[in-house]
Amino acid sequence: MSTLRVQTLGMFRVWIDDEPLPGTVWKREKAQRLFQFFITAMLNDSHQVLPKERIVADLWPTLDEPRADRDFKVALNALNDALEPDRSSRSLSSYIVRYGLAYGLDPDADIRIDADEFRRGLKAAARLETDDVDAAIDAYRDAIDRYAGDYLPDALYEDWASLERERLQTLYLSGAMRLASLLLQREGYQEAVHLCQSVLVLDRYWEEAYRLMMLSHAMRGNRPLAMRAYEQCVAALDEGLGLEPMHETVDLYEQIVHGDKLAISR
């Protein structure tokens, strides 16, 4: 069986045995959407298959039943042709399974999805923290590097992809902050600042990023930049949400202003 590798983060691409599938193989957009839907179902619940009625209701909610049934069959055939153009019409798909009227990706197929590898990488890094901080840092770096951008950016307005997109982005934000915190323990201040900045590009209200940036600048001896980070935090929260910073953020600011010794939370 060939290895199917799928990029879902930042852009959508597919490789079979390291050979990229050209965009032209997706002769129908619905075939690509069906494949992306199957991928999302697998990420939400490993090896999940879904009833055809659920699939067409999520993918094409405006179609009546006869049209939806016809479009599903056409999309499924086109998807099989895209993934296995040389497969005979009577042979079973290597990647898609059917149980009655339920369909999904074959759990035994060699399918590697970057979003799944990203999640597994973060879990592995978290397990390393208690025993080996340096190994945990390397593992977090590797996982964070896998996050190339939003999940399925060509399906931004598809409801069935939104939850997974939000879940993965939150994992990235939390993982980046955990990495930044560990880097402070190893005096990796500049890298920590860059991580905080990348988080704030995605979510300008993520207050922990401002605090870690303040700590990074202050521990490098640059109090003006640390205070500037606090001012940016205050402005963002006030303008966007009408909120004030948390007590934890204000306390850190006051410690920096007074020149107190700063502690790094572990």
Beta strands, then each sheet from edge to edge (+ up, - down):
strand 1: 4-7
strand 2: 13-16
strand 3: 19-20
strand 4: 50-51
strand 5: 96-99
strand 6: 102-105
strand 7: 111-113
sheet 1: 3+ 2- 1+ 7+
sheet 2: 4+ 6- 5+
end
